[in-house]
Amino acid sequence: MSWTFDKILKGARQLGASDVHLVKGVAPAIRINGEIRPIAGSPLSKSELLSLYNNLLNEEQQRQFEKDLQLCFSRQLEDIGRFRISVYMHAGCHEFAIRLCETTIRTADELGLPQVLTELTRLPNGLVLVTGPIGMGKDYDVELHDQRD
């Protein structure tokens, strides 16, 4: 089986993955609900990863990569969606970490967020941050600090 970005990313999107990892010696791996699992198929070779690199990055991006040995950028693929891509060198081989960006903006109800977060969005000023580990969903423990001039 010959791996292409379209094939890998379409499969990841259909399976509801948040991330894709492409490393030498294993089949492409996807993250679903925080768990990384390989896609069924042949392991990626160094030459396949180089081919993916050459087909994905333009000349300017390749020059920047050769300078820094890592590069982060985004890409929109028709009929698949938008992705944030990190490419880096590991043990002399190109490897990729790819984040699949949402295709729609979900409502608070669709996300199962508590009502207090909706209320916080109506505040006239200030900054509210809801954070958590990458790819692990977000916890709903919210603390509000009111800072007024």
KOLSE-60721 format. One record per residue: residue number from 1; residue in three letters; y, z, x of N, C-alpha, C, CB in turn. Coordinates in Angstrom, 1 decimal, decimal comma, padded with zeros to 4 digits. Glycine has a CB too. Example, Ala and Ser with C-alpha at 12.3 -4.5 7.8 and 13.67 -1.06 7.14 Angstrom:
! residues 2
[1; "ALA"; [-005,7; 007,8; 013,2]; [-004,5; 007,8; 012,3]; [-003,3; 007,8; 013,2]; [-004,5; 009,0; 011,3]]
[2; "SER"; [-002,2; 007,1; 012,8]; [-001,1; 007,1; 013,7]; [000,0; 007,9; 012,9]; [-000,6; 005,7; 014,1]]
This chain:
! residues 149
[1; "MET"; [-001,2; 000,0; 000,9]; [000,0; 000,0; 000,0]; [001,2; 000,0; 000,9]; [000,0; 001,2; -001,0]]
[2; "SER"; [002,2; -000,8; 000,6]; [003,4; -000,9; 001,3]; [004,5; -000,1; 000,5]; [003,9; -002,4; 001,6]]
[3; "TRP"; [005,1; 000,8; 001,1]; [006,1; 001,6; 000,4]; [007,5; 001,0; 000,5]; [006,2; 003,0; 001,0]]
[4; "THR"; [008,2; 001,0; -000,7]; [009,6; 000,5; -000,8]; [010,4; 001,6; -001,4]; [009,7; -000,8; -001,6]]
[5; "PHE"; [011,7; 001,6; -001,2]; [012,6; 002,7; -001,8]; [012,5; 002,5; -003,3]; [014,0; 002,5; -001,3]]
[6; "ASP"; [012,5; 001,3; -003,8]; [012,5; 001,1; -005,3]; [011,2; 001,8; -005,8]; [012,5; -000,4; -005,6]]
[7; "LYS"; [010,1; 001,5; -005,2]; [008,8; 002,0; -005,7]; [008,8; 003,5; -005,7]; [007,6; 001,4; -004,9]]
[8; "ILE"; [009,2; 004,1; -004,5]; [009,2; 005,5; -004,4]; [010,2; 006,2; -005,3]; [009,6; 005,9; -002,9]]
[9; "LEU"; [011,4; 005,7; -005,4]; [012,4; 006,4; -006,2]; [012,2; 006,2; -007,7]; [013,8; 005,9; -005,9]]
[10; "LYS"; [011,7; 005,0; -008,1]; [011,3; 004,8; -009,5]; [010,2; 005,8; -010,0]; [010,8; 003,4; -009,8]]
[11; "GLY"; [009,2; 006,0; -009,1]; [008,1; 006,9; -009,4]; [008,6; 008,3; -009,5]; [007,1; 006,8; -008,4]]
[12; "ALA"; [009,5; 008,7; -008,5]; [010,1; 010,0; -008,5]; [010,9; 010,3; -009,8]; [010,9; 010,3; -007,3]]
[13; "ARG"; [011,7; 009,3; -010,2]; [012,5; 009,5; -011,4]; [011,7; 009,6; -012,6]; [013,5; 008,3; -011,5]]
[14; "GLN"; [010,6; 008,8; -012,7]; [009,7; 008,9; -013,9]; [009,0; 010,2; -014,0]; [008,7; 007,7; -013,8]]
[15; "LEU"; [008,7; 010,8; -012,8]; [008,0; 012,1; -012,8]; [008,9; 013,3; -012,9]; [007,2; 012,2; -011,5]]
[16; "GLY"; [010,2; 013,1; -013,0]; [011,2; 014,2; -013,2]; [011,5; 014,9; -011,9]; [010,7; 015,1; -014,2]]
[17; "ALA"; [011,3; 014,3; -010,7]; [011,5; 015,0; -009,4]; [013,0; 015,2; -009,2]; [010,9; 014,1; -008,3]]
[18; "SER"; [013,3; 016,2; -008,4]; [014,7; 016,5; -008,0]; [014,9; 015,9; -006,6]; [015,0; 018,0; -008,1]]
[19; "ASP"; [013,9; 015,9; -005,8]; [014,0; 015,5; -004,4]; [012,8; 014,6; -004,0]; [014,1; 016,7; -003,5]]
[20; "VAL"; [013,0; 013,8; -002,9]; [012,0; 013,0; -002,3]; [012,0; 013,3; -000,8]; [012,1; 011,5; -002,6]]
[21; "HIS"; [010,9; 013,5; -000,2]; [010,8; 013,7; 001,3]; [009,9; 012,6; 001,9]; [010,3; 015,1; 001,6]]
[22; "LEU"; [010,5; 011,9; 002,9]; [009,7; 010,9; 003,6]; [009,6; 011,2; 005,0]; [010,5; 009,5; 003,4]]
[23; "VAL"; [008,4; 011,5; 005,4]; [008,1; 011,9; 006,8]; [006,8; 011,2; 007,3]; [007,9; 013,5; 006,9]]
[24; "LYS"; [006,7; 011,0; 008,6]; [005,6; 010,3; 009,2]; [004,3; 011,1; 009,0]; [005,9; 010,1; 010,7]]
[25; "GLY"; [003,3; 010,3; 008,6]; [001,9; 010,9; 008,6]; [001,5; 011,4; 007,2]; [001,8; 012,0; 009,5]]
[26; "VAL"; [002,4; 011,4; 006,2]; [002,0; 011,9; 004,9]; [002,6; 010,9; 003,9]; [002,5; 013,3; 004,6]]
[27; "ALA"; [002,0; 010,8; 002,7]; [002,5; 010,0; 001,6]; [003,9; 010,6; 001,2]; [001,5; 010,0; 000,4]]
[28; "PRO"; [004,7; 009,8; 000,6]; [006,0; 010,4; 000,1]; [005,7; 011,6; -000,7]; [006,8; 009,3; -000,7]]
[29; "ALA"; [006,6; 012,6; -000,5]; [006,4; 013,9; -001,3]; [007,6; 014,0; -002,2]; [006,3; 015,1; -000,3]]
[30; "ILE"; [007,4; 014,6; -003,4]; [008,4; 014,8; -004,4]; [008,5; 016,3; -004,7]; [008,2; 014,0; -005,6]]
[31; "ARG"; [009,7; 016,8; -005,1]; [009,9; 018,2; -005,5]; [010,1; 018,2; -007,0]; [011,1; 018,8; -004,8]]
[32; "ILE"; [009,2; 018,9; -007,7]; [009,3; 019,0; -009,2]; [009,3; 020,5; -009,5]; [008,2; 018,3; -010,0]]
[33; "ASN"; [010,3; 021,1; -010,1]; [010,4; 022,5; -010,4]; [010,2; 023,3; -009,2]; [009,4; 022,9; -011,5]]
[34; "GLY"; [010,8; 022,9; -008,1]; [010,7; 023,7; -006,8]; [009,4; 023,5; -006,0]; [010,8; 025,1; -007,2]]
[35; "GLU"; [008,4; 022,8; -006,6]; [007,2; 022,6; -005,9]; [007,1; 021,2; -005,3]; [006,0; 022,9; -006,9]]
[36; "ILE"; [006,7; 021,2; -004,0]; [006,6; 019,9; -003,3]; [005,2; 019,4; -003,4]; [007,1; 020,0; -001,8]]
[37; "ARG"; [005,0; 018,1; -003,9]; [003,7; 017,5; -004,0]; [003,7; 016,1; -003,5]; [003,2; 017,6; -005,5]]
[38; "PRO"; [002,7; 015,7; -002,8]; [002,6; 014,3; -002,4]; [002,4; 013,3; -003,5]; [001,5; 014,1; -001,3]]
[39; "ILE"; [002,9; 012,1; -003,4]; [002,6; 011,0; -004,3]; [001,3; 010,4; -003,9]; [003,8; 009,9; -004,4]]
[40; "ALA"; [000,5; 010,0; -004,8]; [-000,8; 009,4; -004,4]; [-000,5; 008,1; -003,7]; [-001,7; 009,1; -005,7]]
[41; "GLY"; [-001,1; 007,9; -002,5]; [-000,9; 006,7; -001,8]; [-001,1; 006,9; -000,3]; [000,5; 006,1; -002,0]]
[42; "SER"; [-000,9; 005,9; 000,5]; [-001,1; 006,0; 001,9]; [000,0; 006,7; 002,6]; [-001,3; 004,6; 002,5]]
[43; "PRO"; [-000,4; 007,4; 003,7]; [000,7; 008,1; 004,5]; [001,7; 007,1; 005,1]; [000,0; 008,9; 005,7]]
[44; "LEU"; [002,9; 007,5; 005,2]; [004,0; 006,7; 005,8]; [003,8; 006,6; 007,3]; [005,4; 007,3; 005,5]]
[45; "SER"; [003,9; 005,4; 007,9]; [003,8; 005,2; 009,3]; [005,2; 005,2; 009,9]; [003,0; 003,9; 009,7]]
[46; "LYS"; [005,3; 005,3; 011,2]; [006,6; 005,2; 011,9]; [007,2; 003,9; 011,6]; [006,4; 005,4; 013,4]]
[47; "SER"; [006,5; 002,8; 011,6]; [007,0; 001,5; 011,4]; [007,5; 001,3; 009,9]; [006,0; 000,4; 011,7]]
[48; "GLU"; [006,8; 001,9; 009,0]; [007,3; 001,9; 007,6]; [008,6; 002,6; 007,4]; [006,2; 002,5; 006,6]]
[49; "LEU"; [008,7; 003,8; 008,1]; [010,0; 004,6; 008,0]; [011,1; 003,8; 008,7]; [009,8; 005,9; 008,7]]
[50; "LEU"; [010,8; 003,1; 009,8]; [011,9; 002,3; 010,4]; [012,3; 001,2; 009,5]; [011,4; 001,8; 011,8]]
[51; "SER"; [011,3; 000,6; 008,8]; [011,6; -000,5; 007,9]; [012,5; 000,0; 006,7]; [010,3; -001,2; 007,4]]
[52; "LEU"; [012,1; 001,1; 006,2]; [013,0; 001,7; 005,1]; [014,4; 002,0; 005,6]; [012,3; 003,0; 004,6]]
[53; "TYR"; [014,5; 002,5; 006,8]; [015,8; 002,8; 007,5]; [016,6; 001,5; 007,6]; [015,6; 003,4; 008,9]]
[54; "ASN"; [016,0; 000,4; 008,1]; [016,7; -000,9; 008,3]; [017,1; -001,5; 007,0]; [015,8; -001,8; 009,1]]
[55; "ASN"; [016,3; -001,3; 005,9]; [016,6; -001,9; 004,6]; [017,6; -001,1; 003,8]; [015,3; -002,1; 003,8]]
[56; "LEU"; [017,8; 000,1; 004,2]; [018,7; 001,0; 003,4]; [020,1; 001,1; 004,0]; [018,1; 002,3; 003,2]]
[57; "LEU"; [020,2; 001,2; 005,3]; [021,5; 001,5; 005,9]; [022,1; 000,1; 006,3]; [021,3; 002,4; 007,1]]
[58; "ASN"; [023,4; 000,1; 006,1]; [024,2; -001,1; 006,5]; [024,5; -000,9; 008,0]; [025,5; -001,3; 005,7]]
[59; "GLU"; [025,1; -002,0; 008,6]; [025,4; -001,9; 010,1]; [026,3; -000,8; 010,5]; [026,0; -003,2; 010,5]]
[60; "GLU"; [027,3; -000,5; 009,7]; [028,2; 000,6; 010,0]; [027,5; 002,0; 009,9]; [029,4; 000,6; 009,0]]
[61; "GLN"; [026,7; 002,1; 008,9]; [025,9; 003,4; 008,8]; [024,9; 003,5; 010,0]; [025,1; 003,4; 007,5]]
[62; "GLN"; [024,3; 002,4; 010,4]; [023,4; 002,5; 011,5]; [024,1; 002,8; 012,8]; [022,6; 001,1; 011,7]]
[63; "ARG"; [025,3; 002,3; 013,0]; [026,1; 002,7; 014,2]; [026,4; 004,2; 014,2]; [027,4; 001,9; 014,3]]
[64; "GLN"; [026,8; 004,7; 013,0]; [027,1; 006,1; 012,9]; [025,8; 007,0; 013,2]; [027,7; 006,5; 011,5]]
[65; "PHE"; [024,7; 006,5; 012,6]; [023,4; 007,2; 012,8]; [023,1; 007,3; 014,3]; [022,3; 006,6; 012,0]]
[66; "GLU"; [023,2; 006,1; 015,0]; [022,8; 006,1; 016,4]; [023,7; 007,0; 017,2]; [023,0; 004,6; 016,9]]
[67; "LYS"; [024,9; 007,2; 016,8]; [025,8; 008,2; 017,5]; [025,4; 009,6; 017,2]; [027,3; 007,9; 017,0]]
[68; "ASP"; [025,1; 010,0; 016,0]; [024,9; 011,4; 015,6]; [023,4; 011,7; 015,4]; [025,7; 011,7; 014,3]]
[69; "LEU"; [022,6; 010,8; 015,3]; [021,1; 010,9; 015,0]; [020,9; 011,6; 013,7]; [020,5; 011,8; 016,1]]
[70; "GLN"; [021,8; 011,5; 012,8]; [021,7; 012,0; 011,4]; [022,8; 011,4; 010,6]; [021,7; 013,6; 011,3]]
[71; "LEU"; [022,6; 011,2; 009,3]; [023,6; 010,6; 008,4]; [023,3; 011,0; 007,0]; [023,6; 009,1; 008,6]]
[72; "CYS"; [024,3; 011,4; 006,3]; [024,2; 011,7; 004,8]; [025,1; 010,7; 004,1]; [024,6; 013,2; 004,5]]
[73; "PHE"; [024,6; 010,1; 003,0]; [025,4; 009,1; 002,2]; [024,8; 009,1; 000,8]; [025,4; 007,7; 002,9]]
[74; "SER"; [025,5; 008,4; -000,1]; [024,9; 008,2; -001,4]; [024,7; 006,7; -001,6]; [025,8; 008,8; -002,5]]
[75; "ARG"; [023,8; 006,4; -002,6]; [023,5; 005,0; -002,9]; [023,1; 005,0; -004,4]; [022,3; 004,5; -002,0]]
[76; "GLN"; [023,6; 003,9; -005,0]; [023,3; 003,6; -006,4]; [022,3; 002,4; -006,4]; [024,6; 003,3; -007,2]]
[77; "LEU"; [021,2; 002,6; -007,0]; [020,2; 001,5; -007,2]; [020,1; 001,1; -008,6]; [018,8; 001,9; -006,6]]
[78; "GLU"; [020,3; -000,1; -008,9]; [020,3; -000,6; -010,3]; [019,0; -000,2; -011,0]; [020,5; -002,1; -010,4]]
[79; "ASP"; [019,1; 000,2; -012,2]; [017,9; 000,6; -013,0]; [017,2; 001,9; -012,5]; [016,9; -000,5; -013,1]]
[80; "ILE"; [017,7; 002,5; -011,5]; [017,0; 003,7; -011,0]; [018,0; 004,9; -011,0]; [016,5; 003,5; -009,6]]
[81; "GLY"; [019,3; 004,7; -010,6]; [020,3; 005,7; -010,6]; [020,9; 006,0; -009,2]; [019,7; 007,0; -011,1]]
[82; "ARG"; [021,6; 007,1; -009,1]; [022,3; 007,5; -007,9]; [021,5; 008,5; -007,1]; [023,7; 008,0; -008,2]]
[83; "PHE"; [021,6; 008,4; -005,8]; [020,9; 009,3; -004,9]; [021,8; 009,8; -003,7]; [019,6; 008,6; -004,3]]
[84; "ARG"; [021,6; 011,0; -003,3]; [022,2; 011,4; -002,0]; [021,1; 011,4; -001,0]; [022,8; 012,9; -002,1]]
[85; "ILE"; [021,3; 010,8; 000,1]; [020,3; 010,5; 001,1]; [020,7; 011,1; 002,5]; [020,0; 009,0; 001,3]]
[86; "SER"; [019,8; 011,9; 003,1]; [020,0; 012,4; 004,4]; [018,9; 011,7; 005,3]; [019,9; 013,9; 004,5]]
[87; "VAL"; [019,3; 011,0; 006,3]; [018,3; 010,5; 007,3]; [018,5; 011,1; 008,6]; [018,4; 008,9; 007,4]]
[88; "TYR"; [017,5; 011,5; 009,3]; [017,6; 012,2; 010,6]; [016,4; 011,8; 011,4]; [017,6; 013,7; 010,3]]
[89; "MET"; [016,5; 012,2; 012,7]; [015,4; 011,9; 013,6]; [014,6; 013,2; 013,8]; [015,9; 011,4; 015,0]]
[90; "HIS"; [013,2; 013,0; 013,8]; [012,3; 014,1; 014,0]; [011,2; 013,6; 014,8]; [011,9; 014,8; 012,7]]
[91; "ALA"; [011,0; 014,2; 016,0]; [009,9; 013,8; 016,9]; [009,9; 012,3; 017,1]; [008,5; 014,2; 016,3]]
[92; "GLY"; [011,1; 011,7; 017,3]; [011,3; 010,3; 017,6]; [011,1; 009,4; 016,5]; [010,3; 009,9; 018,7]]
[93; "CYS"; [011,1; 009,9; 015,2]; [010,9; 009,1; 014,1]; [012,0; 009,3; 013,0]; [009,5; 009,4; 013,5]]
[94; "HIS"; [012,4; 008,3; 012,3]; [013,3; 008,4; 011,2]; [012,6; 009,2; 010,0]; [013,9; 007,1; 010,7]]
[95; "GLU"; [013,3; 010,1; 009,4]; [012,8; 010,8; 008,3]; [013,9; 010,9; 007,2]; [012,2; 012,2; 008,6]]
[96; "PHE"; [013,5; 011,1; 006,0]; [014,5; 011,1; 004,9]; [014,3; 012,3; 004,0]; [014,4; 009,8; 004,1]]
[97; "ALA"; [015,4; 012,9; 003,5]; [015,5; 013,8; 002,4]; [016,4; 013,2; 001,4]; [015,9; 015,3; 002,9]]
[98; "ILE"; [015,9; 013,0; 000,2]; [016,7; 012,3; -000,8]; [016,8; 013,2; -002,1]; [016,0; 010,9; -001,2]]
[99; "ARG"; [018,0; 013,4; -002,6]; [018,3; 014,1; -003,8]; [018,5; 013,1; -004,9]; [019,5; 015,1; -003,6]]
[100; "LEU"; [017,8; 013,2; -006,0]; [018,0; 012,3; -007,2]; [019,1; 013,0; -008,0]; [016,7; 012,1; -008,0]]
[101; "CYS"; [020,2; 012,3; -008,2]; [021,3; 012,8; -009,0]; [021,0; 012,5; -010,5]; [022,6; 012,1; -008,6]]
[102; "GLU"; [021,5; 013,4; -011,3]; [021,3; 013,3; -012,7]; [021,9; 012,0; -013,2]; [022,0; 014,5; -013,5]]
[103; "THR"; [021,3; 011,4; -014,2]; [021,7; 010,2; -014,8]; [022,7; 010,4; -016,0]; [020,6; 009,3; -015,2]]
[104; "THR"; [022,6; 011,6; -016,5]; [023,5; 012,0; -017,6]; [024,0; 013,4; -017,4]; [022,8; 011,9; -019,0]]
[105; "ILE"; [025,1; 013,8; -018,1]; [025,6; 015,1; -018,0]; [025,1; 015,9; -019,2]; [027,2; 015,1; -018,0]]
[106; "ARG"; [024,3; 016,9; -018,9]; [023,6; 017,7; -020,0]; [024,6; 018,7; -020,5]; [022,3; 018,3; -019,4]]
[107; "THR"; [024,4; 019,0; -021,8]; [025,2; 020,1; -022,4]; [024,7; 021,4; -022,0]; [025,2; 019,9; -024,0]]
[108; "ALA"; [025,5; 022,5; -022,3]; [025,1; 023,8; -022,0]; [023,9; 024,2; -022,8]; [026,3; 024,8; -022,3]]
[109; "ASP"; [023,8; 023,7; -024,0]; [022,6; 024,0; -024,8]; [021,4; 023,3; -024,2]; [022,8; 023,5; -026,3]]
[110; "GLU"; [021,5; 022,1; -023,8]; [020,4; 021,4; -023,2]; [019,9; 022,1; -021,9]; [020,7; 019,9; -022,9]]
[111; "LEU"; [020,8; 022,7; -021,2]; [020,5; 023,4; -020,0]; [020,0; 024,8; -020,3]; [021,7; 023,5; -019,1]]
[112; "GLY"; [020,1; 025,3; -021,5]; [019,7; 026,6; -021,8]; [020,6; 027,7; -021,3]; [018,3; 026,9; -021,4]]
[113; "LEU"; [021,9; 027,4; -021,1]; [022,8; 028,3; -020,5]; [023,3; 029,4; -021,6]; [024,1; 027,6; -020,0]]
[114; "PRO"; [023,5; 030,6; -021,1]; [024,0; 031,6; -022,1]; [025,4; 031,3; -022,5]; [023,9; 033,0; -021,4]]
[115; "GLN"; [025,7; 031,8; -023,7]; [027,0; 031,6; -024,3]; [028,2; 032,0; -023,4]; [027,1; 032,3; -025,7]]
[116; "VAL"; [028,0; 033,1; -022,6]; [029,1; 033,6; -021,8]; [029,6; 032,5; -020,9]; [028,6; 034,8; -021,0]]
[117; "LEU"; [028,8; 031,6; -020,4]; [029,2; 030,5; -019,5]; [030,1; 029,5; -020,3]; [028,0; 029,8; -018,9]]
[118; "THR"; [029,8; 029,2; -021,5]; [030,6; 028,3; -022,3]; [032,0; 029,0; -022,5]; [030,0; 028,0; -023,7]]
[119; "GLU"; [032,0; 030,3; -022,7]; [033,3; 031,0; -022,9]; [034,1; 031,0; -021,6]; [033,0; 032,5; -023,3]]
[120; "LEU"; [033,4; 031,1; -020,4]; [034,2; 031,0; -019,2]; [034,9; 029,7; -019,0]; [033,2; 031,3; -018,0]]
[121; "THR"; [034,3; 028,6; -019,5]; [034,9; 027,3; -019,3]; [036,2; 027,2; -020,1]; [034,0; 026,2; -019,8]]
[122; "ARG"; [036,5; 028,1; -021,0]; [037,7; 028,1; -021,8]; [038,8; 028,9; -021,2]; [037,4; 028,5; -023,2]]
[123; "LEU"; [038,6; 029,6; -020,1]; [039,7; 030,4; -019,5]; [040,8; 029,5; -019,0]; [039,1; 031,2; -018,3]]
[124; "PRO"; [042,1; 030,0; -019,2]; [043,2; 029,1; -018,8]; [043,4; 028,9; -017,3]; [044,5; 029,7; -019,4]]
[125; "ASN"; [042,8; 029,7; -016,5]; [043,0; 029,6; -015,0]; [041,9; 030,3; -014,3]; [044,4; 030,0; -014,6]]
[126; "GLY"; [041,8; 030,1; -013,0]; [040,8; 030,8; -012,2]; [039,7; 029,9; -011,8]; [040,2; 032,0; -013,0]]
[127; "LEU"; [038,8; 030,4; -011,1]; [037,6; 029,6; -010,5]; [036,4; 030,4; -010,8]; [037,8; 029,4; -009,0]]
[128; "VAL"; [035,4; 029,8; -011,4]; [034,1; 030,4; -011,7]; [033,0; 029,6; -011,0]; [033,8; 030,4; -013,2]]
[129; "LEU"; [032,2; 030,3; -010,1]; [031,2; 029,6; -009,4]; [029,8; 030,2; -009,9]; [031,3; 029,8; -007,9]]
[130; "VAL"; [028,9; 029,3; -010,2]; [027,6; 029,6; -010,5]; [026,7; 028,9; -009,5]; [027,1; 029,2; -012,0]]
[131; "THR"; [026,1; 029,7; -008,6]; [025,4; 029,1; -007,5]; [023,9; 029,6; -007,4]; [026,1; 029,4; -006,2]]
[132; "GLY"; [023,2; 029,0; -006,5]; [021,8; 029,4; -006,3]; [021,2; 028,5; -005,2]; [021,0; 029,3; -007,6]]
[133; "PRO"; [020,0; 028,7; -004,9]; [019,3; 027,8; -003,8]; [019,2; 026,4; -004,3]; [018,0; 028,4; -003,5]]
[134; "ILE"; [019,3; 025,5; -003,4]; [019,2; 024,0; -003,6]; [017,8; 023,8; -004,2]; [019,4; 023,2; -002,4]]
[135; "GLY"; [017,8; 023,0; -005,3]; [016,5; 022,6; -005,9]; [015,7; 023,6; -006,7]; [015,7; 022,0; -004,8]]
[136; "MET"; [016,3; 024,8; -006,8]; [015,6; 025,9; -007,4]; [016,1; 026,3; -008,8]; [015,5; 027,1; -006,5]]
[137; "GLY"; [017,0; 025,6; -009,4]; [017,6; 026,0; -010,6]; [018,6; 027,1; -010,3]; [016,5; 026,5; -011,6]]
[138; "LYS"; [019,3; 027,5; -011,3]; [020,3; 028,5; -011,1]; [020,1; 029,8; -012,0]; [021,7; 027,9; -011,5]]
[139; "ASP"; [020,4; 030,9; -011,4]; [020,2; 032,2; -012,1]; [021,5; 032,4; -012,9]; [020,0; 033,4; -011,1]]
[140; "TYR"; [021,4; 033,1; -014,0]; [022,5; 033,3; -014,9]; [023,2; 034,7; -014,8]; [022,0; 033,2; -016,4]]
[141; "ASP"; [023,1; 035,3; -013,7]; [023,8; 036,6; -013,4]; [025,2; 036,2; -013,0]; [023,0; 037,4; -012,2]]
[142; "VAL"; [026,1; 036,4; -014,0]; [027,5; 036,0; -013,8]; [028,4; 037,2; -013,7]; [028,0; 035,1; -015,0]]
[143; "GLU"; [029,3; 037,2; -012,7]; [030,2; 038,3; -012,5]; [031,6; 037,6; -012,6]; [030,0; 039,0; -011,2]]
[144; "LEU"; [032,5; 038,2; -013,4]; [033,8; 037,6; -013,6]; [034,9; 038,5; -012,9]; [034,2; 037,5; -015,1]]
[145; "HIS"; [035,7; 037,9; -012,0]; [036,8; 038,6; -011,4]; [038,0; 038,0; -011,9]; [036,7; 038,5; -009,8]]
[146; "ASP"; [038,9; 038,8; -012,5]; [040,1; 038,4; -013,1]; [041,2; 038,7; -012,0]; [040,4; 039,0; -014,4]]
[147; "GLN"; [041,8; 037,6; -011,5]; [042,9; 037,8; -010,5]; [044,1; 037,2; -011,1]; [042,5; 037,1; -009,1]]
[148; "ARG"; [045,1; 038,0; -011,4]; [046,3; 037,5; -011,9]; [047,5; 037,8; -011,0]; [046,6; 038,2; -013,3]]
[149; "ASP"; [048,4; 036,9; -011,0]; [049,6; 037,0; -010,1]; [050,5; 038,1; -010,6]; [050,4; 035,7; -010,0]]
